[in-house]
Amino acid sequence: MTINMIIAVVLFVIAYGLIITDKFSRASIVLVTASAIIALKIIPNQKAAFEYLDLNTIYLLIGMMVLASVIKRSGLFQYMAIEAVKLTGKNPKIILIVLSAVIAITSAFLDNVTTILLLIPMILAIADTLKLDPAPFVISGIISSNIGGTATAVGDPPNIMIASQAKLSFMDFILNVAPATLISFVIIVGLLLFIYRKKLVLSEEVKEKNLQFVPSEAITNKSMLIKSVIILSFTIFMFMIHHVVDIELATIALGSSSLLVIISDVSFTEVVKDVEWETILFFTGLFIMVGGLQSTGVLEGLSKFIISLSRGSYFMASTSILWGSALISAFVDNIPYTAIMIPVISSLPFHNLHPLWWSLSLGTCLGGNGTIIGASANVVATAAIFTYCKRKITFVEFFKVGFPLMIVSILISNIYLYLRYLI
């Protein structure tokens, strides 16, 4: 290893150690680390460092946060929350199942971050309505989002990259990856219900109080509600066809949110205050940190090490790619890792690479459930719950649930891949 590689790894490990303690702001930690990476010439200069920023993700976050801020003012999320509570008989366990299913299905067709940003206000409103700890609903939503996003070619950025480079179709992912994610989803939700069984119980007082709720009373501004529904529907439609019309998600989000601000006649200054700027800055620093690992060759070295574990065996190649990708993606942004792994897998001397592509897809996407910063949706959701409810989900709290469930989902995927392709 070169001196720059060692420094990049040491800085990354130190930053993670500080994040785990939850004693300091995550954004401050990654920004200081990113500055050190630039100052120490791990990445040659500031201009080169900024090339690692995923501006599409950053602008998408800002746009969707503004959109959610305006919609929230109409009372739509509260209305949906009360309706959900009534339709499920005020049963928190059924609500968790339904929310998880809705989020998983939505994430299969929309970007995970977009799904979380759209639905997290409703999730928090439901928890508030039932006077329950929102953490179980938020964590199950995060995990479901990452599982659902794994199922299709457009659900998660790594899948988009794999589909493009390996010439795989939308139906290829539906037929080959979706079955594994469906099995994982059913088992994982069952485990979540068991883990949170004691927290998903209503008090008698709340049961009686909820009977008095009238959904229509949650609507605070009918005119704004109508405008919000129209713009939100248009935004979701554009998200679904963005690859066809060749418009980036960030462009759609920024355009739609700005239009809603204009026609709703709300103060842009007030709306911008609802943007979680600490989350935006966290991603900025994190992208540069991962850029340091990428520019020094650390990620490339890890990918080659994973492949070397296969020792020429088809089964071992699939298994090492699956587990290696999951463990790395739990701690490192899966987009640059996927970009490095694609040419590595393409060069392997096997007659059929398809099972290896499915291994990479399942590993990188499901691995995001391992830690609180393993995927963008995780960071966004945990930031939102603190912003709106002042309920902090710590690194350790999420890790105790997310990492074991990630291991379970990867084990399920491993068995699935072996039985279907490797026997």
PAKOLMI-684211 format. One record per residue (C-alpha): residue in three letters; x, y, z. Coordinates in pm, whole numbers, padded with zeros to 5 digits, always signed. Each point is the difference from the previous one (the first is absolute). Layout:
REM residues N
ALAXYZ/...
***
This chain:
REM residues 423
MET+00000+00000+00000/THR+00115+00353-00073/ILE+00019+00266+00270/ASN-00305+00176-00148/MET-00203-00320+00013/ILE+00092-00049+00367/ILE-00088+00360+00089/ALA-00333-00024-00187/VAL-00095-00320+00184/VAL+00111+00135+00341/LEU-00200+00322-00046/PHE-00305-00200-00111/VAL+00022-00234+00301/ILE+00047+00291+00244/ALA-00301+00179-00149/TYR-00212-00313+00034/GLY+00115-00048+00357/LEU-00109+00354+00089/ILE-00334-00047-00176/ILE-00066-00318+00197/THR+00048+00184+00330/ASP-00282+00244-00091/LYS+00177+00269+00204/PHE+00056+00234-00292/SER-00197+00121-00299/ARG+00036-00247-00288/ALA+00023+00285-00248/SER+00282+00165+00195/ILE+00194-00328+00016/VAL-00016-00074-00372/LEU+00068+00362-00100/VAL+00314+00015+00218/THR+00111-00336-00142/ALA-00070+00113-00356/SER+00201+00318+00059/ALA+00290-00207+00134/ILE-00012-00224-00309/ILE+00032+00306-00223/ALA+00260+00175+00219/LEU+00221-00310+00013/LYS-00023-00037-00379/ILE-00167-00341+00021/ILE-00215+00149-00271/PRO+00231+00239-00194/ASN-00205+00318+00041/GLN-00338+00144+00087/LYS-00118+00001-00362/ALA+00079-00371-00034/ALA-00173-00072+00333/PHE-00321+00167-00113/GLU-00011-00232-00301/TYR-00093-00277+00242/LEU-00311+00186+00114/ASP-00322-00159-00121/LEU-00185+00324-00070/ASN-00302-00186-00136/THR-00054-00156+00345/ILE+00063+00327+00185/TYR-00236+00206-00218/LEU-00260-00278+00009/LEU+00006+00015+00381/ILE-00040+00377+00006/GLY-00284-00006-00254/MET-00195-00274+00178/MET+00048+00162+00341/VAL-00148+00325-00134/LEU-00287-00192-00163/ALA-00077-00187+00323/SER+00012+00325+00198/VAL-00272+00160-00212/ILE-00218-00313-00013/LYS+00024-00035+00379/ARG-00158+00344+00040/SER-00316-00116-00183/GLY-00070-00277+00252/LEU+00025-00280-00261/PHE+00242-00214+00200/GLN-00208+00026+00315/TYR-00314-00089-00198/MET+00170-00309-00147/ALA+00125-00099+00344/ILE-00345+00009+00160/GLU-00152-00191-00294/ALA+00272-00264+00032/VAL-00068-00034+00372/LYS-00375-00043-00062/LEU+00036-00248-00289/THR+00236-00224+00198/GLY-00221-00005+00307/LYS+00254+00199+00199/ASN+00222-00309+00017/PRO+00369+00110+00007/LYS+00124-00340-00122/ILE-00225+00005-00306/ILE+00096+00363-00063/LEU+00369-00094+00006/ILE-00061-00283-00248/VAL-00204+00220-00235/LEU+00246+00291+00015/SER+00293-00235-00061/ALA-00174-00153-00303/VAL-00094+00340-00146/ILE+00355+00130+00046/ALA+00157-00315-00149/ILE-00225+00007-00307/THR+00047+00374-00050/SER+00377-00030+00035/ALA+00004-00260-00276/PHE-00106+00270-00247/LEU+00120+00323+00159/ASP+00338+00091+00145/ASN+00026-00114+00366/VAL+00075+00351+00122/THR-00300+00139-00185/THR-00226-00266+00150/ILE+00120+00072+00353/LEU-00033+00376-00045/LEU-00354-00040-00131/LEU-00122-00242+00265/ILE+00197+00085+00315/PRO-00232+00291+00095/MET-00298-00239-00012/ILE+00188-00263+00203/LEU+00082+00255+00269/ALA-00358+00131-00002/ILE-00132-00354+00053/ALA+00236-00057+00293/ASP-00105+00333+00150/THR-00369-00082-00047/LEU+00047-00331+00184/LYS+00235+00155+00260/LEU+00263-00265-00078/ASP+00377+00013-00035/PRO+00055+00080-00372/ALA+00334-00186-00012/PRO-00144-00348-00078/PHE-00202+00141-00291/VAL+00293+00204-00133/ILE+00253-00283+00027/SER-00239-00249-00162/GLY-00062+00259-00273/ILE+00373+00039-00065/ILE+00060-00374-00018/SER-00306-00056-00222/SER+00109+00280-00231/ASN+00342-00153-00054/ILE-00149-00347-00055/GLY-00261+00131-00244/GLY+00256+00203-00191/THR+00201-00315-00061/ALA-00281-00168-00194/THR+00012+00195-00327/ALA+00245+00152-00244/VAL-00107+00353+00097/GLY-00050-00038+00375/ASP+00358+00073+00111/PRO+00294+00170-00178/PRO+00224-00315+00005/ASN-00271-00190-00189/ILE-00024+00276-00259/MET+00376-00019-00050/ILE+00004-00381-00019/ALA-00293-00010-00243/SER+00168+00255-00226/GLN+00346-00156-00008/ALA-00109-00366-00011/LYS-00282+00065-00250/LEU-00267-00134+00235/SER-00368+00091-00036/PHE-00262+00107+00252/MET-00158-00346-00022/ASP+00336-00168+00058/PHE+00007+00153+00348/ILE-00368-00077+00065/LEU+00049-00367-00089/ASN+00339-00053+00166/VAL+00040+00245+00289/ALA-00357+00080+00107/PRO-00075-00355+00129/ALA+00291+00020+00244/THR-00109+00344+00123/LEU-00361-00116+00042/ILE+00107-00293+00218/SER+00230+00230+00197/PHE-00273+00259+00047/VAL-00251-00246+00145/ILE+00253-00148+00245/ILE+00151+00336+00098/VAL-00339+00161+00071/GLY-00088-00302+00213/LEU+00321+00047+00196/LEU-00066+00374+00038/LEU-00342-00075+00149/PHE+00167-00232+00250/ILE+00279+00247+00083/TYR-00244+00288+00062/ARG-00290-00205+00141/LYS+00010+00185+00333/LYS+00005+00345-00162/LEU-00291-00065-00236/VAL-00269+00003+00268/LEU-00260+00274+00049/SER-00119+00125+00335/GLU-00373-00021+00073/GLU-00012+00379+00021/VAL+00137+00040-00351/LYS-00235-00264-00139/GLU-00299+00193+00123/LYS+00139+00339-00104/ASN+00069-00114-00358/LEU-00366-00087-00044/GLN-00074+00372+00008/PHE+00237+00094-00285/VAL-00160+00127-00320/PRO+00243-00012-00299/SER-00151+00306-00171/GLU+00081+00213+00304/ALA+00371-00049-00071/ILE-00025+00205-00321/THR+00120+00351+00084/ASN-00003+00153-00349/LYS-00222-00160-00266/SER+00131+00213-00287/MET+00360-00083+00088/LEU-00097-00366+00037/ILE-00137-00017-00355/LYS+00311+00169-00140/SER+00226-00228+00205/VAL-00172-00317-00125/ILE+00025+00117-00362/ILE+00369+00091+00022/LEU+00085-00311+00203/SER-00175-00225-00253/PHE+00181+00171-00286/THR+00333-00036+00182/ILE-00048-00373+00061/PHE-00102-00053-00362/MET+00310+00182-00122/PHE+00218-00203+00236/MET-00137-00319-00154/ILE+00077+00108-00357/HIS+00312+00212+00062/HIS+00226-00252-00176/VAL-00228+00013-00306/VAL-00011+00380-00027/ASP+00366+00024+00110/ILE-00055+00245+00286/GLU+00189-00043+00327/LEU-00196-00061+00321/ALA+00155+00309+00156/THR-00127+00221-00282/ILE-00353-00135+00044/ALA+00009+00042+00377/LEU+00137+00355-00007/GLY-00240+00108-00276/SER-00310-00154+00160/SER+00075+00130+00348/SER+00070+00352-00125/LEU-00322-00001-00203/LEU-00202-00112+00304/VAL+00153+00277+00210/ILE-00103+00257-00262/ILE-00360-00115-00054/SER-00058-00063+00373/ASP+00105+00354+00089/VAL+00216-00107+00295/SER+00316+00171+00117/PHE+00303-00162-00163/THR+00210+00125+00290/GLU-00217-00193+00247/VAL-00007-00313-00216/VAL+00378-00008-00036/LYS+00029-00005+00380/ASP-00151-00350-00012/VAL+00283-00130-00217/GLU+00224-00223+00214/TRP+00325+00178-00083/GLU+00199-00213+00240/THR-00098-00305-00208/ILE+00100+00177-00322/LEU+00340+00091+00147/PHE+00043-00355+00132/PHE-00037-00141-00351/THR+00242+00261-00135/GLY+00272-00108+00242/LEU-00078-00371-00039/PHE+00032+00012-00379/ILE+00347+00154+00034/MET+00102-00256+00265/VAL-00097-00288-00228/GLY+00170+00187-00285/GLY+00321-00022+00201/LEU-00032-00379+00019/GLN-00080-00016-00369/SER+00277+00231-00124/THR+00271-00183+00198/GLY-00108-00342-00128/VAL-00132-00134+00331/LEU-00339-00097-00145/GLU+00162-00158-00303/GLY+00229-00201+00228/LEU-00298-00121+00204/SER-00187-00106-00314/LYS+00298-00200-00127/PHE+00044-00160+00342/ILE-00364-00112-00003/ILE+00043-00156-00344/SER+00323-00174+00111/LEU-00199-00184+00268/SER-00186-00190-00273/ARG+00314-00196-00098/GLY-00152-00069-00342/SER-00318-00157+00144/TYR-00331+00117-00144/PHE-00179-00052+00333/MET+00274+00175+00198/ALA+00006+00289-00248/SER-00373+00057+00046/THR+00020-00039+00378/SER+00302+00227+00047/ILE-00153+00271-00222/LEU-00330-00020+00190/TRP+00143+00011+00354/GLY+00293+00229-00081/SER-00227+00251-00171/ALA-00248-00005+00289/LEU+00263+00056+00269/ILE+00172+00279-00194/SER-00328+00169-00098/ALA-00105+00009+00365/PHE+00281+00249+00063/VAL+00089+00151-00340/ASP-00217+00163-00267/ASN-00097-00283-00235/ILE+00008+00209-00319/PRO+00380+00039-00039/TYR+00047-00358+00125/THR-00241-00128-00267/ALA+00176+00206-00267/ILE+00328-00172+00089/MET-00147-00351+00027/ILE-00173+00005-00340/PRO+00319-00020-00215/VAL+00151-00249+00249/ILE-00296-00239-00040/SER-00007+00055-00377/SER+00358-00127-00024/LEU-00066-00327+00187/PRO+00049-00318-00210/PHE-00344-00155+00061/HIS-00235-00094-00282/ASN-00307+00150+00170/LEU+00042+00319+00202/HIS-00370+00058+00076/PRO+00001-00162+00348/LEU+00300+00217+00087/TRP-00190+00313-00104/TRP-00291-00108+00224/SER+00250-00055+00283/LEU+00137+00352-00044/SER-00348+00150-00012/LEU-00126-00179+00311/GLY+00321+00065+00192/THR+00036+00371-00071/CYS-00367+00089+00042/LEU-00088-00214+00303/GLY+00331+00086+00167/GLY-00130+00353+00049/ASN-00215-00127+00287/GLY+00310-00081+00203/THR+00063+00342+00157/ILE-00170+00332+00047/ILE+00212+00154-00276/GLY+00007-00305-00228/ALA-00248+00157-00243/SER-00125+00349-00076/ALA-00354-00091+00108/ASN+00131-00094+00346/VAL+00161+00339+00054/VAL-00301+00192-00129/ALA-00255-00190+00210/THR+00197+00017+00326/ALA+00062+00371-00053/ALA-00371+00058-00061/ILE-00110-00178+00317/PHE+00234+00220+00203/THR-00108+00319-00179/TYR-00373-00059+00040/CYS-00018-00204+00322/LYS+00330+00071+00176/ARG+00037-00381+00019/LYS+00359-00098-00069/ILE+00076-00343-00146/THR+00363-00065+00091/PHE+00252-00194-00206/VAL-00004-00284+00256/GLU-00382-00014+00022/PHE-00030-00038-00376/PHE+00295-00239-00021/LYS-00154-00240+00254/VAL-00301-00042-00228/GLY+00127+00078-00349/PHE+00323-00200-00008/PRO-00144-00335+00117/LEU-00294+00039-00240/MET+00244+00085-00280/ILE+00187-00324+00076/VAL-00329-00192-00013/SER-00094+00151-00338/ILE+00345-00077-00145/LEU-00019-00356+00131/ILE-00342-00039-00165/SER+00146+00142-00323/ASN+00293-00240+00020/ILE-00228-00302+00035/TYR-00223+00131-00279/LEU+00293+00050-00239/TYR+00144-00342+00079/LEU-00327-00189-00046/ARG-00099+00183-00317/TYR+00328+00044-00187/LEU+00290-00184+00159/ILE-00112-00356+00064/
***
